[in-house]
Amino acid sequence: ISSGIFDSQEATSPVAGIGGPAACVSKVELRVSCKSLLDRDTLNKSDPCVMLMVQNQGQWTELDRTEVIKSNLNPVFAKVLMLDYYFEEVQKLRFEVYDIHGTHSIGTRDDDFLGGVECTLGQIVAQKKMVKPLLLKYGKYAGKSTITIHAEEISGNNGYVKLSFCAKKLDDKDLFSKSDPFLEIYRINDDGTEQLVHRTEVIKNNLNPVWEPFKVSLISLCSCDDERKLKCLVWDYDSRGKHDFIGEFYTNFKEMQKISLGNKVSSVRHSVIHWRLISLHRVYSFLDYIMGGCQIHFTVAIDFTASNGDPRNSCSLHYINPYQPNEYLKALIAVGEICQDYDSDKRFSALGFGARIPPNYEVSHDFAINFNPEDDECEEIQGVVEAYQNCLPKIQLYGPTNVAPIINRIAKLAAGKEPIKDASLYHILLILTDGVVTDMADTREAIVRASYQPMSIIIVGVGNADFTDMQILDGDDGVLRSPKGEPVLRDIVQFVPFRDFKTASPAALAKCVLAEVPKQVVEYFSHKAIPPINPVLNSNPNSIANTPE
């Protein structure tokens, strides 16, 4: 079998920036496959197609859909579904699988629907590979049907290659005509599984096919690892889905480079390979760290000073209204719901400051609101909400508003006992306060120290106080310095008054305060020269990124 003619070409894809709220953080490719789908057809098997829905303002709309695969209950779809990814937003997705009849139209009958699943894009990228059971209407399982979604980041720095395959003298598998060949390329993953990279079009009645050129990102082709094995198969197409196997061969990107550098004929019979490589430089992105295994640990610190007002009084900022959450809870839930997708154990630290606490009712500026000093974590965001509500009747609101102790606590936790050697954990500290901090000098010192650790600090001002002096902590207007004049290593603080978002949706607050986190994560690990735990870049000196132009 011929392994074809290869060519490469620089891709004109947008470079995904990191940092500004208006910039798209990254583009993400989703690859979909299903197993054990329900068989809705009488004579043949189902002809499945997956439709990707996105939720905007409570309404589901179709974003894209895969190709239709004829007569297959275990389809591996070739079409890539591409989305813009925003860390600071909850991006709700729904995948719906249909049995397609005729010209790719989605049927309206219940028996055309093979199952669906809802999730967030954050959950997919945090897991990198998500396997979910498909559900029919009313939450009923669609038999043993499952859907698998693989996520891969596509950034401008990854690069693309343009490939052209051709074959000569293929076996003739048909009796009355010539074979109808198509080619599939699979990437062999570290765990031995195979990921479909590309499926060509079918060329009818031809034993010497030249398939259409196509572009593929290097991360999709070989995970930017030039020694990763690639498996290529050629089939004779059958409209009933029972394709005849013609042949296969294995190669890798490094092998292709060697052939191209000498412009040699490959050792595979009949095949000539030409390959021109564009110089690439790989800069790790936020998604590289997240998809490499970095967990984000979320901690909330709540202001329990007397200026909030008696929680039993409806005018208090801590008043628990049975019909709607107070500002503290609104801010906590808005930010926490984003962060929880990136923490596998879904346990979050919940702290308080500025209150007299049992049993001795001494003032504390650093206490666990579940009153368990050995374990300050709560189960999921709902657990934090419940701990907050249970805490209020047991404490006495007091003062002053000192936040330096909690910043120092999280910075010490982030630093760990040993020097940080990998990108396994990053901390986000959300401080909710109703007034300007009292210990401003100590807080500035604490933030400067914390800027050297893997953490970011978000401060939300609750209530109607004058927060002008708090702007000094947000480095947007200049470099924050300690009282001794030492500057922060990097800007890690974002401050916003909650009142600016009173009439907006909770998502708007989260989007504002979390927009800078991806940049802050990358800045920290880049400064330390720490790659992702499972980097997609080969360290081999002959790897893609180090190949001269």
C-alpha positions in Angstrom: 0.0 0.0 0.0 1.2 3.5 -0.8 1.6 5.9 2.1 1.1 8.8 -0.1 2.5 12.3 -0.8 2.9 14.7 2.1 3.2 18.4 2.0 3.0 21.1 4.6 1.9 24.6 4.6 1.6 27.4 7.2 -1.9 27.7 8.5 -3.6 31.1 8.7 -5.5 30.4 12.0 -6.2 33.1 14.6 -3.8 33.2 17.5 -5.8 32.8 20.7 -4.8 35.4 23.2 -4.9 35.0 27.0 -5.9 37.6 29.5 -8.3 40.3 28.3 -12.0 39.8 28.9 -12.7 40.5 25.2 -10.2 38.0 23.9 -11.0 34.4 23.2 -8.8 32.3 25.6 -8.5 29.3 23.2 -10.2 27.3 20.6 -11.1 23.7 21.6 -11.6 20.8 19.3 -14.1 18.1 20.4 -14.0 14.6 18.8 -17.0 12.4 19.4 -17.7 8.7 19.3 -20.5 6.5 20.5 -20.9 2.8 21.6 -23.8 0.4 21.7 -26.3 2.8 20.2 -30.0 1.8 20.0 -30.9 0.2 16.7 -33.9 2.1 15.4 -34.0 0.6 11.8 -35.8 -2.5 10.8 -33.6 -3.7 7.9 -30.3 -2.0 8.6 -28.6 -0.5 11.7 -29.1 3.1 12.7 -27.4 5.9 10.7 -26.2 8.1 13.6 -25.3 11.8 13.7 -24.4 13.9 16.7 -25.8 17.4 17.1 -24.0 19.8 19.4 -26.2 22.3 21.2 -25.1 25.3 23.2 -27.2 27.2 25.7 -27.5 31.0 25.5 -29.8 32.9 27.8 -31.6 29.6 28.7 -32.3 28.7 25.1 -30.7 25.7 23.3 -29.5 26.3 19.8 -27.6 24.1 17.4 -23.9 25.0 17.0 -22.7 22.2 14.7 -23.2 18.5 13.9 -21.1 15.6 12.9 -21.3 13.7 9.6 -23.8 10.8 9.3 -22.2 7.4 9.5 -24.3 4.7 7.7 -25.4 1.6 9.4 -23.2 1.8 12.5 -24.0 1.4 16.2 -20.5 2.1 17.3 -19.6 5.2 15.3 -16.3 7.1 15.5 -17.1 10.5 13.9 -14.4 12.2 11.8 -15.8 15.7 11.9 -14.2 17.9 14.5 -16.6 20.2 16.5 -14.8 23.5 17.3 -15.7 25.9 20.1 -14.4 29.1 21.6 -13.4 28.4 25.2 -13.7 30.9 28.1 -12.6 29.9 31.5 -14.6 32.6 33.2 -18.0 31.4 31.8 -20.2 28.3 32.4 -20.5 27.0 28.8 -23.4 24.6 28.9 -23.4 22.0 26.1 -25.8 19.3 25.0 -24.9 16.4 22.7 -27.9 14.8 20.9 -27.6 11.6 18.8 -30.1 11.0 16.1 -30.8 8.2 13.5 -30.8 10.1 10.3 -33.1 9.4 7.4 -32.8 10.8 3.9 -30.9 14.1 3.4 -29.4 14.7 6.8 -32.6 16.0 8.3 -33.1 15.6 12.0 -36.3 13.6 12.5 -39.1 14.8 14.8 -40.2 11.3 15.8 -39.2 10.0 19.2 -37.8 6.9 17.6 -35.2 9.0 15.7 -33.7 10.2 19.0 -31.0 7.8 20.2 -30.1 9.7 23.4 -28.4 12.9 24.7 -26.2 14.2 27.4 -25.6 17.6 29.0 -22.4 18.9 30.5 -20.2 22.0 30.5 -17.2 22.7 28.3 -15.2 23.2 31.5 -16.0 19.7 32.6 -14.8 18.3 29.3 -11.5 20.1 29.2 -10.8 19.4 32.8 -11.2 15.6 32.2 -9.8 15.8 28.6 -11.8 12.6 27.9 -15.4 12.3 29.1 -17.5 9.2 28.8 -21.2 9.5 29.6 -24.3 7.3 29.3 -26.8 8.5 26.8 -30.2 9.4 28.2 -33.6 9.4 26.5 -36.5 11.6 27.5 -37.4 11.9 31.2 -33.9 10.7 32.2 -34.3 7.1 31.1 -31.1 5.3 30.0 -30.8 4.6 26.3 -29.8 1.0 27.0 -26.1 0.6 27.3 -25.4 3.5 24.9 -22.5 5.8 25.8 -20.9 8.9 24.2 -17.2 9.7 24.5 -16.0 13.2 24.0 -12.3 14.0 23.6 -11.1 17.6 24.0 -8.0 19.1 22.5 -6.8 22.7 22.5 -6.1 24.4 19.2 -3.9 27.5 19.6 -2.1 29.5 17.0 1.3 28.3 18.3 0.5 24.6 17.7 0.6 25.0 13.9 -1.2 23.2 11.2 0.1 20.9 8.4 -1.6 20.4 5.1 -1.5 16.7 3.9 -2.1 15.1 0.7 -2.4 11.3 0.4 -2.4 9.2 -2.7 -2.1 5.4 -3.3 -1.1 3.3 -6.3 -2.2 -0.2 -7.3 -4.7 -0.9 -4.5 -6.3 -4.3 -4.3 -9.5 -4.6 -6.2 -12.2 -5.8 -3.7 -15.2 -5.5 -6.0 -16.4 -8.1 -8.5 -18.0 -5.9 -11.2 -16.1 -2.6 -10.7 -13.0 -1.3 -9.0 -12.6 -0.5 -5.3 -14.1 2.7 -3.8 -11.2 3.6 -1.4 -11.0 6.0 1.5 -8.2 6.4 4.0 -8.3 6.9 7.8 -5.4 8.2 10.0 -5.3 7.3 13.7 -3.1 8.6 16.4 -1.9 6.0 18.9 -2.4 7.5 22.4 -0.2 6.8 25.5 -2.7 4.3 26.8 -2.7 2.3 23.5 -6.1 3.6 22.4 -6.5 4.9 18.9 -7.9 8.4 18.2 -9.2 9.1 14.7 -7.4 12.1 13.3 -8.9 12.3 9.8 -11.1 10.3 7.4 -10.8 11.2 3.7 -13.6 11.3 1.1 -14.4 8.2 -0.8 -13.1 8.0 -4.4 -15.3 5.8 -6.5 -14.0 3.1 -8.8 -10.3 3.9 -8.6 -7.3 1.8 -7.6 -4.9 4.8 -7.9 -6.7 7.4 -5.8 -5.5 10.9 -5.0 -7.5 12.2 -2.1 -8.2 15.8 -1.5 -5.6 17.7 0.6 -6.6 18.5 4.1 -5.3 20.6 7.1 -4.8 19.2 10.5 -3.3 20.7 13.6 -0.1 19.2 14.9 -1.6 18.6 18.3 -4.4 16.6 16.7 -2.0 14.7 14.4 0.6 13.6 16.9 0.1 15.6 20.1 3.2 17.6 19.1 5.2 14.4 19.7 7.1 13.6 16.5 7.7 10.0 17.7 4.1 9.2 18.3 2.9 6.3 16.2 0.4 6.9 13.5 -1.8 4.2 12.0 -3.1 4.6 8.5 -5.8 2.3 7.0 -7.3 2.1 3.6 -10.8 0.7 3.1 -13.1 -0.2 0.2 -16.3 1.7 1.0 -19.6 -0.1 1.5 -22.9 1.8 1.7 -24.2 -0.7 4.3 -21.2 0.1 6.6 -19.4 -3.2 6.0 -16.3 -1.7 4.5 -13.6 -4.1 3.1 -10.2 -3.8 4.6 -7.5 -3.1 1.9 -4.4 -2.5 3.9 -2.6 -0.5 6.6 0.8 1.0 7.5 2.4 2.7 10.5 4.6 5.8 10.5 5.4 8.7 12.7 6.1 12.4 12.2 9.8 11.9 12.8 10.0 9.3 10.1 8.3 11.7 7.7 10.8 14.4 8.5 13.7 12.2 7.7 12.2 11.3 4.4 11.5 14.9 3.6 14.9 16.3 4.6 16.7 14.0 2.1 13.8 14.1 -0.4 14.1 10.4 -0.6 11.8 7.6 -1.8 10.3 5.9 1.2 10.9 2.2 1.9 7.2 1.5 1.4 6.7 0.1 -2.1 5.3 2.5 -4.7 5.2 5.4 -2.2 7.0 8.7 -2.6 6.7 11.1 0.4 7.5 14.9 0.2 7.3 16.9 3.5 8.2 20.5 4.2 8.1 21.5 7.8 7.3 25.1 9.1 9.3 26.3 12.1 7.2 26.1 15.2 7.5 27.6 18.7 5.3 26.2 21.4 4.2 28.4 24.3 2.1 26.6 26.9 -1.3 27.9 27.4 -3.8 27.8 30.3 -5.6 24.8 28.7 -2.3 23.0 28.3 -1.9 23.1 32.1 -5.6 22.3 32.8 -5.7 19.4 30.3 -2.3 18.3 31.5 -3.8 17.7 35.0 -3.5 20.9 36.9 -6.3 21.2 39.5 -7.7 24.5 40.7 -8.4 24.6 44.4 -11.1 27.1 45.4 -11.2 28.9 48.8 -13.7 31.4 49.9 -13.1 33.8 52.8 -16.2 35.6 54.2 -16.3 38.9 56.2 -18.2 38.5 59.5 -17.5 42.0 60.9 -20.2 43.9 62.7 -20.6 46.5 60.0 -22.5 43.8 58.0 -25.4 44.3 60.4 -27.3 41.7 62.6 -28.0 38.7 60.4 -31.5 38.4 62.0 -32.3 41.9 60.6 -33.5 42.0 57.0 -31.3 45.0 56.4 -28.2 43.0 57.2 -25.9 41.9 54.3 -25.9 38.5 56.0 -29.6 38.2 56.2 -30.8 34.8 54.9 -33.8 35.5 52.7 -35.7 32.3 52.0 -36.7 33.7 48.6 -33.4 34.9 47.2 -29.7 34.7 48.2 -27.9 37.7 49.7 -25.0 39.4 48.0 -22.5 37.1 49.7 -24.2 34.0 48.4 -24.7 35.4 45.0 -21.0 36.2 44.6 -19.9 32.9 46.1 -22.1 30.8 43.9 -21.3 32.8 40.7 -17.5 32.3 41.1 -17.7 28.9 42.7 -19.7 27.3 40.0 -17.0 28.1 37.5 -14.1 26.9 39.6 -15.8 23.6 40.7 -15.4 22.1 37.2 -11.6 22.2 37.6 -11.4 20.5 41.0 -11.8 16.7 40.7 -12.8 16.1 44.3 -15.2 19.0 44.4 -14.1 20.0 47.9 -13.7 23.7 48.7 -12.2 25.5 51.7 -14.5 27.9 53.4 -13.1 30.4 55.9 -14.3 33.4 57.9 -12.7 36.5 59.5 -13.7 39.3 61.8 -16.0 37.3 64.2 -16.0 36.0 67.7 -16.3 32.3 67.5 -17.2 29.4 69.9 -16.3 28.0 72.3 -14.5 31.0 73.9 -15.8 33.7 71.6 -12.5 35.2 70.9 -12.0 37.2 67.8 -10.6 35.2 64.9 -9.4 36.5 61.5 -8.9 33.0 60.1 -11.4 30.3 61.0 -13.2 27.4 59.3 -16.9 28.2 59.0 -17.6 24.5 59.5 -15.7 24.9 62.8 -13.4 21.9 62.0 -9.9 23.2 62.3 -8.5 19.9 61.0 -10.6 20.0 57.8 -12.0 23.3 56.5 -13.3 21.8 53.3 -16.9 21.5 52.3 -18.5 19.2 49.7 -19.2 21.1 46.6 -20.5 24.7 46.4 -23.8 23.7 48.1 -21.8 22.4 51.1 -20.1 25.9 51.4 -23.6 27.5 51.2 -24.9 25.3 54.0 -21.8 25.8 56.2 -22.2 29.6 55.8 -25.9 29.4 56.8 -25.2 27.1 59.7 -22.4 29.3 60.9 -24.3 32.6 61.2 -26.3 31.8 64.4 -23.2 30.4 66.2 -20.9 33.5 65.8 -20.9 37.1 67.0 -20.1 39.6 64.3 -17.2 41.8 65.4 -14.1 43.2 63.7 -11.8 44.6 62.5 -11.6 43.8 58.8 -8.2 42.0 58.7 -7.6 39.8 55.6 -3.8 39.4 55.7 -4.0 36.3 58.0 -6.1 34.4 55.4 -4.0 35.5 52.5 -0.9 34.3 54.4 -2.6 31.0 55.2 -3.4 30.2 51.6 0.0 31.4 50.4 1.6 29.0 52.8 -0.6 26.2 51.7 0.1 27.0 48.0 3.9 27.0 48.7 3.8 23.6 50.3 6.5 22.0 52.3 8.8 21.3 49.3 9.8 23.5 46.4 7.1 23.4 43.7 8.3 21.1 40.9 5.2 20.5 38.9 2.0 22.2 37.7 -0.4 20.0 39.7 -2.2 22.6 41.7 -3.2 26.3 41.6 -5.2 28.2 44.2 -7.9 30.8 43.8 -8.8 32.7 47.0 -12.2 34.6 46.9 -12.5 37.2 49.6 -15.9 38.7 50.2 -15.9 41.8 52.3 -18.3 44.7 53.1 -15.6 47.4 53.6 -12.1 48.6 53.2 -9.6 46.3 54.9 -8.2 47.6 58.2 -4.8 46.0 57.9 -3.9 47.6 54.6 -0.1 47.5 55.2 -0.1 43.9 56.2 -2.4 43.0 53.3 -0.1 44.6 50.8 2.9 42.7 52.3 0.9 39.5 52.2 -0.1 40.0 48.5 3.5 40.7 47.5 4.6 37.4 49.2 1.6 35.5 47.7 2.6 36.7 44.2 5.5 34.2 44.3 3.1 31.3 44.9 0.6 29.5 42.6 -2.4 31.5 43.6 -4.8 34.3 42.5 -6.9 36.5 44.7 -10.3 37.8 43.9 -11.9 40.4 46.2 -15.6 41.3 45.9 -16.8 44.3 47.8 -20.3 43.6 49.1 -22.7 46.4 50.1 -22.6 50.2 49.6 -19.3 51.2 51.3 -16.7 53.4 49.7 -14.2 51.0 48.2 -12.0 53.6 46.6 -9.0 52.6 48.8 -9.4 49.0 47.8 -8.4 49.8 44.2 -4.8 50.0 45.4 -4.8 46.3 45.8 -5.7 45.7 42.1 -2.6 46.2 40.1 -4.5 47.5 37.0 -3.6 51.1 37.7 0.0 50.5 38.6 2.3 48.0 40.4 1.3 47.1 43.9 4.2 47.4 46.4 4.7 46.3 49.9 5.1 49.0 52.6 8.9 48.6 52.1 8.6 49.3 48.4 9.0 45.7 47.1 6.8 45.2 44.0 4.6 42.1 43.4 6.2 39.5 41.1 3.0 39.4 39.1 -0.4 40.9 39.3 -2.6 38.4 41.2 -5.4 40.5 42.6 -8.7 41.4 40.9 -11.1 43.7 42.9 -14.7 44.5 41.9 -17.6 46.1 43.9 -20.7 43.8 43.7 -23.0 46.8 43.3 -21.6 47.2 39.8 -23.3 43.9 38.9 -26.5 44.2 40.9 -28.7 44.4 37.8 -26.5 42.0 35.8 -26.6 38.2 35.7 -24.3 36.2 38.1 -22.4 35.1 35.0 -21.4 38.7 34.4 -19.7 39.0 37.8 -17.9 35.7 37.3 -16.8 36.7 33.8 -15.3 39.9 35.2 -13.4 38.6 38.2 -12.2 35.4 36.6 -11.1 36.8 33.2 -7.5 37.3 34.3 -7.0 33.9 36.0 -5.8 32.0 32.9 -3.1 34.6 32.3 -2.1 34.5 35.9 -1.8 30.7 35.9 0.4 30.8 32.8 2.5 33.6 34.2 3.3 31.7 37.3 4.3 28.4 35.8 6.1 30.2 32.9 8.2 32.2 35.4 9.1 29.0 37.2 9.8 27.3 33.8 7.4 24.5 34.9 5.7 22.6 32.0 2.3 20.9 32.3 2.3 17.6 34.1 1.6 15.7 30.9 3.0 18.1 28.3 2.0 17.7 24.7 5.5 18.9 23.6 8.2 16.3 23.0 11.4 17.2 24.9 13.4 15.5 22.2 15.8 18.0 20.6 14.5 16.8 17.2 10.9 17.5 18.1 8.6 19.7 16.1 9.1 22.8 18.1 12.9 22.8 17.8 13.1 22.0 14.1 14.7 24.9 12.2 12.8 26.4 9.3 
